[in-house]
Amino acid sequence: MFFRIHHRLSYTYDRPVFLEPMSLRLTPRQDGSQRIIHHHLRLADPPAGQTRVIEPDGTDAMVAWFEQEREQLTIEADMLVETLRSNPFDWIVTHREAQHLPVSYPEAEARSLAGCLQDRIDPSVRSWAQAIADRVDGSATAFLTTLADEIHHGFHHVGRLDGEPNSAAETLMTLTGACRDTAMLFIAACRSQGLAARFVSGYSMHHPPEVSEHELHAWAEVYLPGGGWRGFDPSLGLAVADGHVVLAAAPDHHLAAPVSGRYRGTGVGSSLGYLIRLQAAASVQGLEAMPQPMVPS
C-alpha cells in the first residue's frame, strides 16, 4: 500500500515566547514493514539550528533549537511511504515460554525489553486481562487478538483532540476512550501478562466512525520472539498490516509524541491547529497529486 501524507502543525502564542529545544518525530519509521520513498520536514521560520538524531527506541527525530522569540511556529511534513506487511500474522513464535501466558522471554531479549515490561498495573486491569487470558486458555497469540476485539466491540470510542491519555484503569471503568486511551489499556493488559508492549503514533487509512477527518492515530506494538514487534489497533479491532504508517514507538507515550518541547513566557497561553491530508492506494499511480501547501514566509 502507498500513502501520500501532508501533516501541518501550527502553534500560536498570545505574545512572543522563547522556545526551548524541540524534538520532532514526524519522520516515518523505515524497516521491514514500511519504507520511505519521499520525506520532507520543514519549519516555516527556520530555527537557529537543527540536527537529526536516533532516539533510545530507534525513532528518527529532528531536534531544533531557537534564538529569537516568536509568536508562531508552523511545522510541515510531506511524505510518500510504502507499507509492506500484507499479512499481520506471518510469524512463528520461536521461544516456547512466549507461547503461553504469562510470557517469559530469553534473558538477553528480556534485558533489552525491560522498559516495555516493567509497569505498575492497576488491580482492576490485571483482573480483567486475566479473565481474557483464561478464556483463551493462556494462548499468547489468541490473547492479543481477543483483547483487541474486546476493546473494539466492548468500548465506546470517542474523538478527543488534545490532552494526556487517560489511565488504563479509568478507560476500563468508563468503557470509553479515544485511540490513545484504548492503546494505553491494551499495553497495560499485555504487560500484566508478561508481554512486552509499547505505544505507537502514526497514521491509518482506516477511518474510525467517531472521527470525521484524518487525525494522528495511536495503537500498540507487542514483541514476540520470532515475530518481532507486531502492531495491534484496539480502537479498530485490528492486527496491524499495511493500512498503518508508523512515526514513532516507545514504552513511554511521551517519547512517541510527534512534537515534544516547551516554551518560556509567564502567563502566556498557546493554541494548536493542525491539518492532515492522507491518501492511500495500491500503487503510486493511484495517488492524486496534493495541492502545494501554503507556508508563511
C-alpha angles and dihedrals in degrees: 000000000000123000128195109192134179115188122183126183121188121190117192124189129200090237136351114308136181113245119218118217110297132209116215116198098183099120114101117240115256116212142107093309101049141012134202116237096173133000133170124175120184143164114223092224104037117239124236088257143345139190138184116242138180109229125215094271095045098264114154103227139169119225114204128186132195140210106184129059117250141185097211140032123191122188123187131186126186120187145169112201134177117210114209111186109093094165115050091192101054095125144094122212105240098188115068094209089059094058096071134044132287088043125215125191133212109275097252093048092046090056091050092047096046095114091054093049107043113083142130104245119201110242092237091056092045092052092047092050091047091054090055090047090053090050092057094043092247097299107156095207094045089049092057096051093041092049092052091047092047092054094044096051101029101048136067107240119211138179115241116175101201145007137076119300114268117248118269090245093053093048090050093047094050096034085220134107152130119254093272090052094052090044089056091049091049091050093049092048091051094048090050087062095047095260116139108235136172141185120259131197126192143094135304132200088210111093114216111218092235091060120075097190138019114288137169106283133212132205139144140263125209126198120230123176105246092018101055119200111352126186126232122183109202095181089061098029092236141136099225117250128152097323095083132067116207121217101170141349128193141153089245114054091218089068091055095053113120091230129022124181148103138231134213119230125117112239093353117146125208138199133201128215124182143180128195121187112187131179126178128189141157091248138024088244088060092063119091120225110260120227113260107261119244109237121188112240 
